Amino acid sequence: MAPPPTRIAVVGCGALGSFYGARLARLGLDVHFLLRSDFEAVRDHGVRVLSASGSFTARPRAALGPADIGPCDLVLVALKTTANPALETLLPPLVGPHTTLVTLQNGLGNEEALERLFPSNPILGGLCFVCVHRTAPGVVHHIAHGRVLLGAWNSPVTPQARALADQLVMSGTPCDLTDDLMEAHWRKLAWNIPFNGLSVASSAGIDSVLGGRVLPQQPLGACLTTDRLLDEPRWLAAVRNVMAEVIAAANALGFPIPANFADEQVRRTREMGAYKPSTLIDFEEGRPLELDALFRIPLARATATGLPMPAVSRLVAVLSQLAGAPRTPTPPRG
């Protein structure tokens, strides 16, 4: 067995990184947050997690630069994938010969990015099934769920994965292990691609989504939360069409996902209420969208098998147009 990590760096301290990092810090581990805008708030007041399952404040160490932290046992990467080019600068001061790196990021290609930088280090992928938002500097609102599915990159479960899973469970986070991390990614994409994508594309209207292009000079409407996507028949049909194509792509790539998996995802999403997926929040706040990891890379890998994906292709076309369109960001929440 690998020793449990005791010195941990969190890179990307938005909602996701702050939530799981704060839970680990609450255990008394030596947890360091690499911060920018939230530095003073976390340094002075810690991280406040507001949750119906129990609110708490954790006091991780706050740092402005990776050299202020130094090598760690474990590095949790929770940056938006649009920031992955910065990993080449941010990570080396945190990584020693025995450091385990874990990406908690959305989509595909993130483990490969870490492997290119650190080919000799253990690399894990964590899929986070959680509804959580950052509402103010150093403040996270936990809405529901929280389970992590953890696996090793290009390997069955490793001692490092088991050690981290044990720490997560001790922190109050349900954690399961998988021997097939890539299949797990495709299962999550079956939710992420339709709901993250259509929640944003809905601002251009259903006819734009079905036609695969944003109409010229068409004013954008409001984005739809997950409950409205499921309550309105034409949007529900679009959700199911996109999800069916993602499931078919997974099967074509050798990752067996049954067709009735879609029914389970719709049922679970109804339980989440008026939820805003992360891509919708990014769009409303004027941030870059995670188009490559969440949409373009999965689409390219699927179509390389010869499988047509017309609904996903149209969705990606609309998202690409919306991402390049000028818009006025909404004021930050909180």
C-alpha positions as CSV (number, residue, x, y, z in Angstrom):
1,M,0.0,0.0,0.0
2,A,1.1,3.5,-0.8
3,P,1.3,5.8,2.2
4,P,-1.7,8.2,2.5
5,P,-1.0,11.7,1.2
6,T,-0.5,14.2,4.0
7,R,0.9,17.2,2.1
8,I,-1.5,18.3,-0.6
9,A,-1.6,21.2,-3.1
10,V,-4.9,22.3,-4.8
11,V,-4.4,24.0,-8.1
12,G,-7.6,25.6,-9.3
13,C,-9.5,26.7,-6.2
14,G,-12.9,27.5,-7.7
15,A,-16.0,25.7,-6.5
16,L,-14.8,22.2,-7.1
17,G,-11.2,22.5,-5.9
18,S,-12.2,24.5,-2.9
19,F,-15.0,22.0,-1.9
20,Y,-12.8,18.9,-2.0
21,G,-9.7,20.7,-0.7
22,A,-11.6,22.1,2.2
23,R,-12.9,18.6,3.2
24,L,-9.3,17.2,3.1
25,A,-8.1,20.2,5.1
26,R,-10.7,19.5,7.7
27,L,-9.0,16.2,8.4
28,G,-6.0,18.1,9.6
29,L,-3.9,17.3,6.5
30,D,-1.3,19.9,5.3
31,V,-3.4,21.3,2.5
32,H,-2.2,24.2,0.4
33,F,-4.4,26.3,-1.9
34,L,-2.7,28.0,-4.9
35,L,-4.8,31.2,-5.2
36,R,-5.1,34.5,-7.0
37,S,-8.2,36.7,-6.4
38,D,-9.3,34.7,-3.3
39,F,-5.9,34.8,-1.6
40,E,-6.6,37.3,1.1
41,A,-10.1,35.9,1.9
42,V,-8.8,32.4,2.3
43,R,-5.6,33.5,4.2
44,D,-7.6,35.6,6.7
45,H,-10.9,33.6,7.0
46,G,-10.3,30.1,5.5
47,V,-12.8,28.4,3.2
48,R,-16.5,28.4,4.2
49,V,-18.6,25.5,2.8
50,L,-22.3,26.1,3.1
51,S,-24.2,22.8,2.8
52,A,-27.5,21.2,3.9
53,S,-25.4,18.2,4.9
54,G,-23.4,20.3,7.3
55,S,-21.6,23.6,6.9
56,F,-18.1,24.1,8.1
57,T,-15.0,26.3,7.8
58,A,-11.6,24.8,6.9
59,R,-8.2,26.6,7.1
60,P,-5.9,25.4,4.3
61,R,-2.7,27.3,3.8
62,A,-2.9,30.0,1.2
63,A,-0.2,30.6,-1.4
64,L,0.2,33.0,-4.3
65,G,2.8,31.0,-6.1
66,P,3.7,27.3,-6.5
67,A,7.3,28.0,-5.2
68,D,5.7,29.1,-1.9
69,I,4.3,25.6,-1.5
70,G,7.0,23.3,-2.8
71,P,6.9,19.6,-3.5
72,C,3.8,17.7,-2.2
73,D,2.7,14.1,-1.9
74,L,-0.4,14.9,-3.9
75,V,-1.4,17.6,-6.4
76,L,-5.1,18.1,-7.1
77,V,-5.7,19.8,-10.4
78,A,-9.1,21.5,-10.5
79,L,-8.5,24.2,-13.1
80,K,-10.9,24.8,-15.9
81,T,-9.5,22.9,-18.9
82,T,-9.1,26.3,-20.8
83,A,-6.3,27.0,-18.4
84,N,-4.3,23.8,-19.1
85,P,-1.5,25.7,-20.9
86,A,-0.6,27.2,-17.6
87,L,0.1,23.7,-16.0
88,E,3.6,23.7,-17.6
89,T,4.5,26.7,-15.3
90,L,2.3,26.0,-12.3
91,L,3.0,22.4,-11.6
92,P,6.8,21.7,-11.6
93,P,7.6,23.4,-8.3
94,L,4.9,21.2,-6.7
95,V,6.0,17.9,-8.1
96,G,8.8,15.7,-6.7
97,P,9.8,12.2,-7.8
98,H,7.0,10.5,-5.8
99,T,4.2,13.1,-6.2
100,T,0.9,11.7,-7.4
101,L,-1.1,14.0,-9.7
102,V,-4.9,13.9,-9.9
103,T,-7.0,15.8,-12.4
104,L,-10.6,16.5,-11.3
105,Q,-11.3,18.3,-14.6
106,N,-14.1,17.8,-17.1
107,G,-13.8,16.0,-20.3
108,L,-11.1,14.2,-22.2
109,G,-7.4,14.8,-22.7
110,N,-6.5,16.0,-19.2
111,E,-4.6,12.9,-18.0
112,E,-2.7,12.9,-21.2
113,A,-1.7,16.5,-20.6
114,L,-0.3,15.6,-17.2
115,E,1.5,12.5,-18.5
116,R,3.3,14.6,-21.1
117,L,4.6,16.9,-18.4
118,F,5.4,14.2,-15.8
119,P,5.8,10.8,-17.5
120,S,7.3,9.1,-14.5
121,N,4.8,10.2,-11.9
122,P,1.5,8.4,-10.9
123,I,-1.5,10.0,-12.6
124,L,-5.1,9.6,-11.5
125,G,-8.3,10.9,-12.8
126,G,-11.2,11.8,-10.5
127,L,-14.8,12.3,-11.8
128,C,-16.8,14.5,-9.5
129,F,-20.5,14.1,-9.3
130,V,-21.5,17.1,-7.3
131,C,-23.6,20.3,-7.5
132,V,-21.4,23.1,-6.1
133,H,-21.0,26.8,-6.8
134,R,-18.5,29.4,-5.6
135,T,-20.7,32.3,-4.3
136,A,-18.0,34.7,-2.9
137,P,-14.3,34.7,-2.3
138,G,-13.6,31.7,-0.1
139,V,-17.2,30.7,0.1
140,V,-18.7,27.6,-1.6
141,H,-22.3,26.5,-1.7
142,H,-22.7,22.8,-1.8
143,I,-26.2,22.0,-3.3
144,A,-26.2,18.2,-3.7
145,H,-24.2,15.0,-4.3
146,G,-20.5,14.9,-3.9
147,R,-19.3,11.4,-4.9
148,V,-16.0,11.0,-6.6
149,L,-15.1,8.1,-9.0
150,L,-11.4,7.6,-9.0
151,G,-9.1,5.7,-11.3
152,A,-5.5,5.4,-12.5
153,W,-4.5,6.5,-15.9
154,N,-3.8,3.6,-18.3
155,S,-3.8,1.1,-15.4
156,P,-6.2,-0.8,-13.1
157,V,-6.6,0.6,-9.6
158,T,-3.2,1.5,-8.1
159,P,-2.1,1.8,-4.4
160,Q,-2.0,5.6,-4.9
161,A,-5.7,5.6,-5.9
162,R,-6.7,3.4,-3.0
163,A,-4.8,5.7,-0.5
164,L,-6.5,8.8,-1.9
165,A,-9.9,7.1,-1.9
166,D,-9.4,6.3,1.8
167,Q,-8.6,9.9,2.6
168,L,-11.6,11.2,0.6
169,V,-13.9,8.8,2.5
170,M,-12.5,9.9,5.8
171,S,-13.2,13.5,4.8
172,G,-16.9,12.7,4.3
173,T,-16.7,12.3,0.5
174,P,-18.1,9.1,-0.9
175,C,-15.5,7.7,-3.3
176,D,-15.5,4.6,-5.6
177,L,-12.7,3.1,-7.6
178,T,-12.7,2.1,-11.2
179,D,-10.4,-0.1,-13.2
180,D,-11.5,1.6,-16.5
181,L,-11.1,5.3,-16.2
182,M,-11.9,6.0,-19.8
183,E,-15.2,4.2,-19.7
184,A,-16.0,6.3,-16.6
185,H,-15.2,9.4,-18.6
186,W,-17.6,8.5,-21.4
187,R,-20.4,7.7,-18.9
188,K,-20.0,11.2,-17.4
189,L,-19.8,12.7,-20.9
190,A,-23.3,11.2,-21.5
191,W,-24.5,13.8,-19.0
192,N,-22.0,16.6,-19.6
193,I,-22.3,16.9,-23.4
194,P,-26.1,17.3,-23.5
195,F,-26.7,19.3,-20.3
196,N,-23.6,21.5,-20.3
197,G,-24.0,22.0,-24.1
198,L,-27.7,22.6,-24.5
199,S,-28.0,24.8,-21.4
200,V,-25.8,27.3,-23.3
201,A,-27.0,26.6,-26.8
202,S,-30.6,27.2,-25.6
203,S,-29.8,31.0,-25.6
204,A,-29.8,30.8,-29.4
205,G,-33.2,28.9,-29.5
206,I,-34.1,25.4,-30.4
207,D,-34.2,26.1,-34.2
208,S,-30.6,27.2,-34.1
209,V,-29.6,24.0,-32.3
210,L,-31.5,21.8,-34.8
211,G,-30.0,23.7,-37.7
212,G,-26.5,23.9,-36.3
213,R,-26.0,27.6,-36.7
214,V,-26.8,30.8,-34.9
215,L,-29.1,33.0,-37.1
216,P,-27.5,36.3,-38.1
217,Q,-28.4,39.3,-36.0
218,Q,-30.5,37.0,-33.8
219,P,-30.7,38.4,-30.2
220,L,-29.8,35.8,-27.6
221,G,-32.4,34.7,-25.2
222,A,-32.0,33.4,-21.6
223,C,-30.1,30.2,-21.1
224,L,-32.1,27.2,-19.7
225,T,-31.4,25.4,-16.5
226,T,-31.6,21.6,-16.4
227,D,-35.2,21.5,-15.2
228,R,-36.4,23.6,-18.1
229,L,-34.5,21.5,-20.6
230,L,-36.3,18.5,-19.3
231,D,-39.7,20.2,-18.9
232,E,-40.0,21.5,-22.5
233,P,-40.7,18.7,-25.0
234,R,-38.5,20.0,-27.9
235,W,-35.5,20.5,-25.6
236,L,-36.1,17.1,-23.9
237,A,-36.0,15.5,-27.3
238,A,-32.7,17.3,-28.0
239,V,-31.3,16.2,-24.7
240,R,-32.2,12.6,-25.5
241,N,-30.8,12.7,-29.1
242,V,-27.5,14.1,-28.0
243,M,-27.2,11.6,-25.1
244,A,-28.1,8.7,-27.4
245,E,-25.3,9.7,-29.7
246,V,-22.7,10.0,-26.9
247,I,-23.8,6.5,-25.6
248,A,-23.5,5.1,-29.1
249,A,-20.0,6.7,-29.4
250,A,-18.9,5.1,-26.2
251,N,-20.0,1.7,-27.4
252,A,-18.2,2.2,-30.7
253,L,-15.0,3.0,-28.9
254,G,-15.3,-0.2,-26.8
255,F,-16.9,1.2,-23.6
256,P,-20.2,-0.6,-23.1
257,I,-22.9,1.7,-21.8
258,P,-26.5,0.4,-22.0
259,A,-29.1,2.4,-23.8
260,N,-31.3,2.7,-20.6
261,F,-28.4,4.6,-19.0
262,A,-30.1,7.7,-20.5
263,D,-33.3,7.1,-18.5
264,E,-31.2,7.0,-15.3
265,Q,-29.4,10.3,-16.2
266,V,-32.7,12.1,-16.9
267,R,-34.2,10.8,-13.7
268,R,-31.2,11.9,-11.6
269,T,-31.2,15.3,-13.3
270,R,-34.8,16.0,-12.5
271,E,-33.9,15.5,-8.8
272,M,-31.3,18.4,-9.1
273,G,-34.0,21.0,-9.7
274,A,-33.1,24.3,-11.5
275,Y,-29.4,23.5,-11.8
276,K,-26.9,25.5,-13.8
277,P,-24.2,23.4,-15.3
278,S,-20.6,24.8,-15.1
279,T,-20.5,25.7,-18.8
280,L,-23.7,27.8,-18.4
281,I,-22.1,29.6,-15.5
282,D,-19.0,30.3,-17.5
283,F,-21.0,31.6,-20.4
284,E,-23.1,33.9,-18.3
285,E,-20.0,35.3,-16.5
286,G,-18.1,35.9,-19.8
287,R,-15.4,33.2,-19.2
288,P,-14.0,31.0,-22.0
289,L,-16.0,27.8,-22.5
290,E,-14.4,24.3,-22.1
291,L,-15.2,23.4,-25.7
292,D,-12.2,21.2,-26.5
293,A,-12.2,18.8,-23.5
294,L,-16.0,18.6,-23.2
295,F,-17.1,18.7,-26.8
296,R,-14.5,18.8,-29.6
297,I,-12.2,16.0,-28.4
298,P,-15.0,13.5,-27.7
299,L,-16.6,14.4,-31.0
300,A,-13.3,13.8,-32.9
301,R,-12.7,10.5,-31.2
302,A,-16.2,9.3,-31.9
303,T,-16.3,10.3,-35.6
304,A,-12.8,8.7,-36.1
305,T,-14.6,5.4,-35.7
306,G,-16.8,6.2,-38.6
307,L,-19.9,6.8,-36.4
308,P,-22.0,9.8,-37.5
309,M,-23.0,12.2,-34.8
310,P,-25.2,14.8,-36.4
311,A,-26.9,16.1,-33.2
312,V,-23.5,16.5,-31.4
313,S,-21.9,18.1,-34.4
314,R,-24.7,20.6,-34.7
315,L,-24.4,21.4,-31.0
316,V,-20.7,21.9,-31.2
317,A,-21.2,24.2,-34.2
318,V,-23.6,26.4,-32.3
319,L,-21.5,26.5,-29.1
320,S,-18.4,27.5,-31.2
321,Q,-20.4,30.4,-32.7
322,L,-21.7,31.5,-29.3
323,A,-18.3,31.3,-27.7
324,G,-17.0,33.7,-30.3
325,A,-20.0,36.1,-30.1
326,P,-19.6,39.3,-28.1
327,R,-21.8,39.4,-25.1
328,T,-22.1,41.3,-21.8
329,P,-21.2,39.2,-18.8
330,T,-23.6,39.0,-15.9
331,P,-22.3,40.3,-12.6
332,P,-20.5,37.7,-10.5
333,R,-22.8,35.8,-8.2
334,G,-22.6,36.7,-4.5
